[in-house]
């Protein structure tokens, strides 16, 4: 059929937006109904399990498969589904390179950060900051995360609703309120299990919708090869920008290295992701769940990229921006769906279901993680430390409900700001980067202290907000693409005047924001730590420090790896052997275990411990030499890691049965 006979939006610029049919609304309603029913099911099934571990950590016995799907859904939100096709349409294929960064992200999250959190058995990732630095640093970190997640959740709800409303006439506030209310409902009553299972269901819906759009869109433009050729002829197929200039918007280096820092801030230290990883019984299973994410992340990324190429193939004849069919890039994919799928009942509804499945999964993950953080880091830490399990569960449910209401309120605020999508995504990066820097400062630099942590985090936030807001004032308006437009270069979006010495700083690509924040936090934090008195590496509990070189280069000789531990004794931690010159790692002087059946006296030839004394359910360790006692920098309450339990030869079998702290390995 000739192109002019197909009734596309750019052929009828004055036409009203296509309207949804009853079938489309039914599919959208079914998505919400299934999600809510999963929450009700787990609320009923687990009604007798009124403990906080069950509500926030799903009992710690989940399978890696639903955890992996939930991890995938949490931050592959509706913003990703809308933004990536727009990136392909407006710029070049350079963005494909970010898929390579996902490999380094998953490796770093699974093998660098996760073992530290998992072996500490934390509910809130920010508990680590109290063990490593101080209670105040923990509070600062958790409050920064809370602001970050609330802003992001509000945008995840509002951006797709606005895009759909502008293009399809789909009710704006009806979709915002219905999605927000359903999400708050099933998260507050079903807890983490409901979130994990609904996320799995929503990922399937997302995949189904994206594949349907790609197949039908390819058919509409005469095949994917035709769409690719049109993009190639326009100069969009462009993969070889290796420019080291940090002002270049997308280069191989900014996407692979800068993208790795951006995403590891999410997968490595973000509460929503860490909390999910800790819902499986063993560290190995948690690492498997993360690695299962790698193909999933790439699949969603490249599906969206391919859809973007097909979108360009259709609109290369005439630009919808030029014909005023849309105003922003996030409206591009909904317009495309209505142009190529609008005549097929149910397909627009499938798209809406997939789009809001991304929103549901992100918001539910955010609500659950915010509840965990506020309960552990504020309520229990400052107000009611001895809160009972039943009351803690009730408080968590109330917190989910409160944060759901706040999220809906911020969504209304977002609607008043205009152009909020790009600004808020920049805010998300500017806040996540300093938080990542704070954890790197603690885990990889044993000399850092709490004063370095405070000043590092503050300077990172201030510096990145300064760059980000200055950059925001210099943003050029959206390039209007002419019919059969010519090549859009993947160039810097710098202002023309380079005489200002700060201009190069303001021109920094947004892909480098997280890496720049990490560098700022670590540099300032270390300088202040050395000025105020660095922490002695030998005084630190090794479970708080990541032996990075042992992870990256496990086969190097010990004489090379030992100096790279900077004096921290990692014997027994992560299976790192001690050299002959290193003193054996001592157990913490008081480790909480269940009551022993009798008083046991055990002799060790190396003089580590010589008695286990039954006293109020604790194991009291007597050291032959006062100098042999471990120095843990105020972290004596850190529980033994699973590796330490497995390697210990001093505890008789059957002694450890504390379900709260030990799983059956």
C-alpha positions in Angstrom: 0.0 0.0 0.0 1.4 3.4 -0.8 2.8 5.3 2.1 0.4 8.2 1.7 -2.6 5.9 2.2 -1.8 4.6 5.6 -3.1 7.5 7.7 0.0 8.2 9.8 0.0 11.0 12.2 2.4 13.2 10.2 0.1 12.9 7.2 -2.8 14.4 9.3 -1.2 16.9 11.6 -4.5 18.3 12.7 -6.0 15.0 13.6 -7.1 14.3 17.2 -5.0 11.7 19.1 -6.2 8.1 18.5 -8.4 6.9 21.3 -8.1 3.6 23.2 -10.7 0.9 22.8 -12.4 -1.1 25.4 -10.1 -4.0 24.8 -7.1 -1.7 25.5 -8.5 -0.5 28.8 -9.3 -4.1 29.8 -5.7 -5.2 29.2 -4.4 -2.3 31.3 -6.9 -3.1 34.1 -6.0 -6.8 34.0 -2.3 -5.9 34.5 -3.2 -4.0 37.6 -5.6 -6.6 38.8 -3.1 -9.5 38.5 -0.4 -7.4 40.3 -2.8 -6.6 43.2 -4.0 -10.2 43.4 -0.5 -11.5 43.9 -0.1 -9.1 46.8 -3.4 -10.3 48.4 -2.3 -13.9 47.9 0.9 -13.5 49.8 -0.7 -11.4 52.5 -3.1 -14.4 53.1 -0.5 -17.1 52.7 1.9 -15.5 55.1 -0.6 -14.1 57.5 0.8 -16.2 60.4 4.4 -15.1 59.7 4.4 -11.8 61.4 8.2 -11.1 61.5 10.2 -8.4 59.8 12.5 -10.8 58.0 9.6 -12.3 56.2 8.1 -8.9 55.2 11.3 -7.2 54.1 13.6 -10.1 53.1 11.0 -12.7 52.0 12.2 -15.0 54.7 15.7 -15.3 53.1 14.8 -18.4 51.1 13.8 -17.2 47.7 15.0 -18.8 44.4 17.5 -16.9 42.3 15.1 -16.8 39.3 12.4 -14.5 40.6 15.1 -12.4 42.4 17.0 -12.0 39.1 13.8 -11.0 37.3 13.0 -8.5 40.1 16.5 -7.0 39.9 16.0 -6.6 36.2 12.6 -4.9 36.5 13.5 -2.6 39.3 15.5 0.0 37.3 14.6 -1.0 33.7 11.6 1.3 34.2 9.2 3.0 31.8 11.8 5.8 31.5 14.2 3.3 29.9 11.5 1.9 27.6 10.6 5.4 26.4 14.0 7.0 26.4 16.1 4.5 24.5 14.1 4.5 21.2 14.2 8.3 21.4 18.0 8.2 21.8 18.2 6.1 18.6 15.9 8.4 16.7 17.5 11.7 17.7 21.2 10.7 17.8 23.3 7.7 16.7 23.8 4.0 17.5 26.7 4.9 19.9 24.4 4.2 22.8 24.6 0.4 22.0 28.0 0.4 23.7 26.5 0.8 27.1 25.6 -2.9 26.9 29.3 -3.7 27.4 29.3 -1.7 30.6 26.6 -4.1 32.0 29.2 -6.9 32.2 31.5 -4.8 34.4 28.5 -3.6 36.4 27.4 -7.2 37.2 30.9 -8.3 38.0 31.4 -5.4 40.4 28.1 -5.8 42.1 28.4 -9.6 42.4 32.0 -10.0 43.5 33.1 -6.6 45.0 30.1 -5.1 46.8 27.6 -7.9 47.4 29.9 -10.2 49.5 30.5 -7.3 52.0 26.7 -6.7 52.4 25.7 -10.4 52.4 28.3 -11.5 55.0 27.3 -8.6 57.3 23.7 -9.9 57.0 22.3 -6.4 56.7 18.7 -5.4 56.1 19.6 -1.9 55.2 22.7 -1.4 53.1 23.5 1.7 55.2 24.1 -0.4 58.3 27.5 -1.0 56.7 28.2 2.8 57.1 27.7 2.6 60.8 30.0 -0.4 61.2 32.6 1.3 59.1 32.3 4.9 60.1 29.6 6.1 62.5 25.9 6.2 63.1 25.7 9.7 61.7 27.3 8.7 58.4 24.7 5.9 58.2 21.9 8.3 58.7 23.3 10.7 56.1 23.6 7.9 53.6 20.1 6.6 54.2 18.5 10.0 54.0 20.3 10.8 50.8 19.0 7.5 49.3 15.5 8.3 50.5 15.4 11.6 48.6 16.9 9.9 45.5 14.3 7.2 45.4 11.3 9.5 46.1 12.3 11.8 43.2 12.9 8.8 40.9 9.6 7.1 41.7 7.6 10.2 41.1 9.1 10.6 37.7 8.7 6.9 36.8 5.0 7.4 37.5 4.5 10.7 35.9 6.7 10.5 32.7 4.9 7.6 31.0 1.5 8.9 32.0 2.2 12.3 30.5 3.6 10.8 27.3 0.6 8.5 26.8 -1.9 11.3 27.6 -0.3 13.6 25.0 -0.3 11.1 22.2 -3.2 8.7 22.9 -5.6 10.7 25.1 -5.1 8.0 27.8 -6.2 9.5 31.1 -3.3 11.2 32.8 -4.2 11.4 36.5 -6.4 8.3 36.2 -3.3 6.2 35.2 -1.0 7.9 37.8 -3.4 7.4 40.7 -4.5 3.9 39.7 -0.9 2.6 39.2 0.4 4.4 42.4 -2.5 3.1 44.5 -2.3 -0.5 43.3 1.5 -0.5 43.7 1.2 0.8 47.3 -1.5 -1.7 48.1 0.2 -4.9 47.1 3.6 -3.7 48.4 2.2 -2.8 51.8 0.2 -6.0 52.4 2.3 -8.6 50.5 5.8 -7.5 51.4 9.0 -8.5 49.6 7.5 -11.8 48.3 4.7 -10.0 46.5 7.2 -7.5 45.1 9.4 -10.3 43.7 6.6 -12.3 42.1 4.8 -9.3 40.6 8.1 -8.0 39.3 8.6 -11.4 37.5 5.1 -11.1 36.0 5.7 -7.5 34.9 9.0 -8.4 33.2 7.2 -11.0 31.1 4.6 -8.3 30.1 7.4 -5.9 29.3 9.2 -8.4 27.0 5.9 -9.4 25.3 5.0 -5.8 24.5 8.5 -4.8 23.2 8.7 -7.9 21.0 5.3 -7.2 19.6 6.2 -3.6 18.8 9.5 -4.6 17.1 7.9 -7.3 14.9 4.9 -5.2 13.8 7.0 -2.1 13.3 9.5 -4.0 11.2 6.7 -5.3 9.0 5.3 -1.8 8.6 8.5 -0.3 7.3 9.2 -3.2 4.9 11.5 -5.2 7.1 14.1 -4.5 9.7 16.8 -4.5 7.0 15.1 -1.6 5.3 14.9 0.4 8.6 18.6 -0.2 9.2 19.5 0.9 5.7 17.5 4.1 6.1 19.3 4.8 9.4 22.7 4.0 7.8 22.0 6.3 4.9 21.2 9.1 7.4 24.5 8.6 9.2 23.0 7.2 12.4 24.7 3.9 12.3 27.9 5.1 14.0 29.9 3.0 16.4 33.5 4.2 16.3 33.7 7.4 18.4 36.7 6.7 20.6 37.2 10.3 21.5 38.8 10.7 25.0 37.1 14.2 25.3 34.8 14.0 28.4 32.6 16.7 26.9 31.6 14.3 24.0 28.1 13.2 24.9 28.5 9.6 24.0 31.8 8.0 23.2 33.0 4.4 23.7 34.8 5.5 26.9 31.9 7.5 28.4 29.4 4.7 27.7 31.6 1.7 28.9 33.5 3.3 31.8 31.1 6.1 32.7 28.1 3.8 32.2 29.7 1.2 34.5 30.0 3.7 37.3 26.4 5.0 36.7 24.9 1.5 36.8 27.1 0.0 39.6 25.7 2.8 41.8 22.4 1.1 41.2 23.3 -2.6 41.2 26.1 -2.4 43.7 25.1 -0.2 46.6 21.4 0.8 46.0 19.2 -0.4 48.8 16.5 -1.7 46.4 19.0 -4.0 44.7 21.1 -5.1 47.8 17.9 -6.0 49.7 16.7 -8.3 46.8 20.1 -10.0 46.6 19.9 -10.8 50.3 16.6 -12.6 50.0 18.3 -15.8 48.7 19.8 -18.4 51.1 23.4 -18.2 50.1 25.9 -15.7 48.7 26.5 -17.9 45.6 22.8 -17.9 44.8 22.8 -14.1 45.1 25.7 -13.9 42.7 23.9 -16.2 40.3 20.8 -14.0 40.4 23.0 -11.0 39.5 24.7 -12.8 36.6 21.3 -13.8 35.3 20.6 -10.1 35.0 23.4 -9.6 32.5 21.6 -11.2 29.5 18.3 -9.7 30.6 19.7 -6.2 30.8 21.2 -6.6 27.3 18.0 -8.0 25.9 15.9 -5.1 27.0 18.5 -2.6 26.0 18.9 -4.0 22.5 15.2 -4.5 22.0 14.6 -0.9 22.7 17.6 0.1 20.4 16.2 -2.0 17.6 12.7 -0.4 18.1 14.4 3.0 17.9 15.8 2.1 14.5 12.4 1.0 13.3 10.9 4.2 14.6 13.4 6.2 12.6 12.7 4.0 9.5 9.0 5.0 9.7 9.5 8.7 10.4 12.6 9.3 8.2 10.0 10.4 5.6 8.8 13.3 7.8 9.6 14.3 11.3 6.8 14.2 13.9 8.4 17.1 15.8 8.3 19.2 12.7 4.6 18.5 12.2 3.8 19.2 15.9 2.6 15.6 16.4 4.7 15.4 19.6 6.7 17.8 21.7 9.2 15.7 23.6 11.2 12.5 22.8 9.4 10.4 25.4 6.2 10.8 23.4 7.9 9.3 20.3 7.3 5.6 21.1 3.6 6.0 22.1 3.1 7.9 18.8 4.7 5.1 16.9 2.6 2.5 18.6 -0.6 4.3 17.8 0.5 4.8 14.2 1.4 1.1 13.5 -0.7 -0.7 16.1 -3.6 1.6 16.7 -5.8 -0.2 14.2 -5.3 -3.6 15.9 -7.6 -3.8 19.0 -5.6 -4.8 22.1 -2.1 -4.0 20.9 -2.1 -0.4 22.2 -3.4 -1.9 25.5 -0.5 -4.4 25.5 2.0 -1.6 25.0 0.4 0.4 27.9 0.5 -2.7 30.1 4.2 -3.3 29.3 5.0 0.4 29.9 3.3 0.6 33.3 4.7 -2.8 34.3 8.1 -1.0 34.2 6.6 1.7 36.4 4.9 -0.7 38.8 8.1 -2.8 39.3 10.2 0.3 40.0 7.8 1.9 42.4 7.1 -1.3 44.3 10.9 -1.9 44.7 11.4 1.7 45.8 8.6 1.6 48.4 9.8 -1.7 49.9 13.4 -0.4 50.1 12.4 2.9 51.6 10.4 1.1 54.3 13.4 -1.0 55.2 15.8 1.9 55.3 13.6 4.1 57.5 12.7 1.2 59.8 16.3 0.1 60.4 18.1 3.4 60.1 15.7 5.8 61.8 13.0 4.0 63.8 15.1 1.2 65.3 18.3 3.2 65.4 17.0 6.3 67.1 13.6 5.7 68.7 12.6 2.1 69.4 15.7 -0.2 69.3 13.8 -3.1 70.9 10.8 -3.0 68.6 9.1 -6.4 68.5 8.9 -8.4 65.3 5.1 -8.0 65.0 5.2 -4.3 65.6 8.2 -3.8 63.3 6.2 -5.5 60.5 3.2 -3.3 61.2 5.5 -0.2 61.1 7.0 -1.3 57.8 3.5 -1.6 56.2 2.5 1.8 57.5 5.8 3.3 56.1 5.1 1.7 52.7 1.6 3.4 52.7 3.0 6.7 53.8 5.8 6.7 51.1 3.2 5.7 48.5 1.1 8.9 49.4 4.3 11.0 49.3 5.2 9.6 45.9 1.8 10.5 44.5 2.2 14.0 45.9 5.6 14.5 44.3 4.1 13.3 41.1 1.8 16.3 41.2 4.8 18.5 41.9 6.6 17.0 38.9 3.7 17.9 36.7 4.2 21.6 37.5 7.9 21.6 36.7 7.7 20.9 32.9 10.6 19.3 31.1 11.1 17.3 34.2 12.2 14.0 32.7 15.8 14.8 31.7 16.3 17.1 34.8 15.2 14.4 37.2 17.3 11.6 35.5 20.3 13.9 36.0 19.4 14.4 39.6 19.2 10.6 40.0 22.8 10.3 38.7 24.1 13.2 40.7 22.8 11.7 44.0 23.7 8.1 43.2 27.3 8.9 42.3 28.2 10.4 45.7 26.6 7.5 47.5 28.6 5.0 45.4 31.7 7.1 46.3 30.9 6.9 50.0 30.8 3.1 49.9 34.0 2.9 47.8 35.7 5.2 50.3 34.8 2.8 53.1 35.4 -0.5 51.4 38.6 0.2 49.4 40.4 2.8 51.4 41.1 1.5 55.0 42.6 4.8 56.1 39.3 6.8 55.7 37.5 7.9 58.8 34.1 9.3 59.6 35.1 13.0 59.1 36.4 12.1 55.6 33.1 10.3 55.0 31.0 13.3 56.0 33.0 15.8 54.0 33.4 13.5 51.0 29.7 12.9 50.7 28.8 16.5 51.2 31.4 17.8 48.7 30.3 15.2 46.1 26.7 16.2 46.3 27.5 19.9 46.2 30.0 19.6 43.3 27.7 17.4 41.2 24.6 19.6 41.8 26.7 22.6 40.8 27.8 21.0 37.5 24.4 19.6 36.9 22.4 22.8 37.4 24.9 24.9 35.5 24.7 22.3 32.7 20.9 22.5 32.8 21.0 26.3 32.1 23.2 25.7 29.1 21.1 22.9 27.5 20.2 23.7 23.9 16.6 23.1 22.9 15.6 20.0 21.1 17.0 19.8 17.6 14.1 19.8 15.2 14.8 17.3 12.5 13.9 18.3 8.9 12.3 15.8 6.5 15.1 13.5 5.3 17.4 15.2 7.8 21.1 15.0 7.5 23.6 13.5 9.9 23.4 14.5 13.5 26.9 14.4 14.8 27.6 12.8 18.2 29.3 15.9 19.3 29.6 17.9 22.5 26.5 20.0 23.4 28.8 22.7 24.7 27.9 26.3 24.4 29.8 28.3 21.8 31.8 30.4 24.2 34.8 28.4 25.5 36.5 31.5 27.1 35.1 30.7 30.5 37.6 28.3 32.3 34.7 26.6 33.9 33.0 26.0 30.6 34.8 22.7 30.1 33.6 21.5 33.5 30.0 22.4 32.6 30.3 20.6 29.3 31.0 17.3 31.0 28.9 14.5 29.5 26.2 13.3 31.8 27.6 9.8 31.4 30.7 10.9 33.5 28.6 12.3 36.4 28.8 9.2 38.5 32.5 8.6 38.0 33.2 12.3 38.7 31.2 12.1 41.9 33.1 9.0 43.0 36.4 10.6 42.3 35.4 13.8 44.3 34.1 11.8 47.3 37.2 9.6 47.5 39.8 12.4 47.0 38.2 14.8 49.5 37.4 12.0 51.9 41.0 10.7 51.9 42.5 14.2 52.3 40.2 15.1 55.3 40.9 11.6 56.8 44.6 12.1 56.7 44.3 15.6 58.1 42.1 14.5 61.0 44.0 11.3 61.7 43.6 8.2 59.4 42.2 4.9 60.6 44.8 2.2 61.2 44.2 -0.6 58.7 45.1 -3.2 61.3 42.3 -2.0 63.5 39.6 -2.7 61.0 37.4 -5.8 60.9 38.3 -7.4 57.5 34.6 -8.0 56.7 34.3 -4.2 56.2 37.1 -4.0 53.6 37.0 -5.4 50.1 40.3 -7.0 49.0 40.0 -5.7 45.5 43.3 -6.9 44.1 42.6 -10.5 45.4 39.3 -10.4 43.5 40.7 -8.9 40.3 44.0 -10.8 40.2 43.6 -14.0 42.3 46.5 -15.8 40.6 49.2 -13.2 41.4 51.9 -14.3 43.8 51.3 -13.5 47.5 54.2 -11.2 47.7 52.5 -8.9 45.2 49.0 -9.2 46.6 49.9 -8.7 50.3 50.9 -5.0 50.0 47.7 -4.3 48.1 45.7 -5.2 51.2 47.2 -2.1 52.8 47.7 -3.9 56.2 44.2 -5.3 56.5 44.3 -8.9 57.7 41.9 -10.9 55.5 42.8 -14.3 56.7 39.7 -16.5 56.5 37.7 -13.8 54.7 36.8 -14.7 51.1 39.2 -17.7 51.3 42.3 -15.5 51.3 45.2 -17.3 53.0 47.5 -15.6 55.5 51.2 -15.3 54.9 53.6 -16.6 57.5 54.3 -13.1 58.7 50.6 -12.3 59.3 49.1 -13.0 62.7 46.0 -15.3 62.6 42.7 -13.5 62.4 41.0 -13.6 65.8 37.3 -14.0 66.4 35.4 -11.1 67.7 35.6 -11.1 71.5 31.8 -11.6 71.8 29.8 -13.5 69.2 26.1 -14.1 69.8 25.1 -17.7 69.3 22.3 -19.8 70.6 22.7 -21.4 74.0 25.4 -24.1 74.2 24.3 -27.5 75.5 27.2 -27.5 78.0 30.5 -25.7 78.8 33.1 -26.8 76.3 36.8 -26.4 76.7 38.8 -26.4 73.5 42.5 -26.1 73.1 44.1 -24.6 70.0 47.8 -24.9 69.4 48.1 -21.5 67.9 46.9 -19.7 71.0 43.8 -18.1 69.4 41.2 -19.2 71.9 41.3 -21.5 74.8 37.9 -21.5 76.3 34.3 -21.4 75.3 32.4 -20.4 78.4 28.6 -20.7 78.6 27.3 -17.4 79.9 24.0 -15.9 79.0 24.0 -17.5 75.6 27.3 -15.9 74.6 30.7 -17.3 73.7 33.4 -15.6 75.8 36.8 -15.8 74.2 39.9 -15.7 76.5 43.1 -14.6 74.8 46.5 -15.7 76.1 47.9 -12.3 75.3 46.1 -9.0 75.5 47.8 -7.9 72.3 46.1 -10.8 70.5 42.6 -9.3 71.0 41.1 -8.1 67.7 40.7 -4.4 67.1 37.5 -3.8 65.2 37.2 0.0 65.2 34.0 -0.1 67.2 32.4 -2.8 65.2 32.5 -5.7 67.7 28.9 -6.4 67.1 29.5 -7.5 63.5 28.3 -11.1 63.1 30.7 -13.7 61.7 30.6 -14.2 58.0 29.4 -17.4 56.4 32.9 -18.2 55.2 34.2 -17.9 58.8 31.5 -20.3 60.1 32.3 -22.8 57.4 36.0 -22.7 58.1 35.9 -22.7 61.9 37.2 -25.8 63.5 36.4 -24.7 67.0 32.6 -24.9 67.1 31.0 -28.4 67.4 28.4 -29.4 64.9 24.9 -28.6 66.0 25.9 -25.5 68.0 24.8 -23.0 65.4 21.0 -22.9 64.9 20.2 -19.3 64.9 17.8 -19.0 62.0 18.1 -15.2 62.0 21.8 -15.2 61.3 22.8 -18.5 59.8 21.3 -20.5 56.9 21.8 -24.1 56.2 24.7 -24.3 53.9 
